[in-house]
């Protein structure tokens, strides 16, 4: 056995790395990252490194609805341990301010 072999990432490690990447991507209209904003509903990571992200936008008529999922896929594909990425845009349940993290609410002065 080669002790210098690269250990594959666990699905939990990949998921955490994906979350860190999502925290660097900001909503174009609100100065908060998409993870803290509550736009990410679910992140599934398979053993082979395929990632499916279920997310929404702040409004169905959002001007970036067509391009934003592809931008997110491109960025998440650069994460170590990720093979392929698919972003699924969903509208149910609709986004609301209650989905935002406490830090996002503080950042926007909502307390």
N, C-alpha and C positions, 0 to 999 in steps of 0.2 A: 504494500500500500504506500502511496506517495503522500508524505506528510505535507508537501507543498501544494497539493491539489486545492483548488478553490472550492470552498464549501458552498453549496447552493443556498440561496436564500429561502427561508420558510415563507409560507403564505402570510403569516403575521408580520414578518419583517418587510415584505414587499408592500403590504397594506399600509404600514406605518410610513414607509418611504413615499408612497403615493400621496398620503395625507400631507406630508411635509411639502411635496411639490404643489399640491392643490392650494396650500397656504401661501404660495408665491404668486398665485393667479388672482387678479382683482377684477371685480365687476366693473365694467366700463362707466357706469353711472354713479356708483356708490364706492367711496374709498375704503372698502373692506374686502378682504380676500373671500373667495367663493366658499371656502370651507366654514369659516367663522360666520359668514352671512347666512348659513343654513341652506344653501342651494344644493348641497350634496346629500342625497337621501340614502344611498347605499353604495358600497364598494365591494365587489366580489373579486377574489383573486383565486385562480385555479392553480393546481400543482404545477402546471406547465408555464405559469407566469402570464396567462391571459387575464386581463383586467376588464371588468364591466362596471362602469360608473353610471348609476341612475341619478339624475339631477334635474333640477328645474331652473327657471329664471324668475326674476322678480315680477315679470308680467308677460303674458302670452304675446303681446305686441312688441316685445323687446327688439330693438333694431339689430342686435347681434345674434338673434335666434338661429339664423342659418349658418353663420361662420364660427360662433363661439365653441360649439362641441368639437369641431375639427381642430381648432387651436388648442383646446385642452388635451385632445388625443395626442397631438404632436408633442406637447410638453411632457405628458405622463410617459410616453414611449421612451423617453431618455432616462427614466428611473432604472437604477440597477435592479435586475431580477425580473423586469417587465418584458414580456414577449410581444404581445399585441394588446391594443386598447380599443374599447368601444364605449362611446358615451351615448347613453340613451336619455333623450330629453323627454321628461314626463310633466304633465300638468295637473295630475291628481296624486296627492293632495296639492292644492295651490299653495304657493309660498306665502308666508305671512311673517310679520316682524317677530312673532313668538318663536320662530325657528332659529333666530340669531343667537349666537353665544353671548354670554354675559360680557366678555371682552369687546365684542362687536358693538353691543349696546352702549357700553361705556365710551368707546371710541367715537360713536355718533352722538353722544350726549343724550341718550334716551332714558336716563334715570332721573 
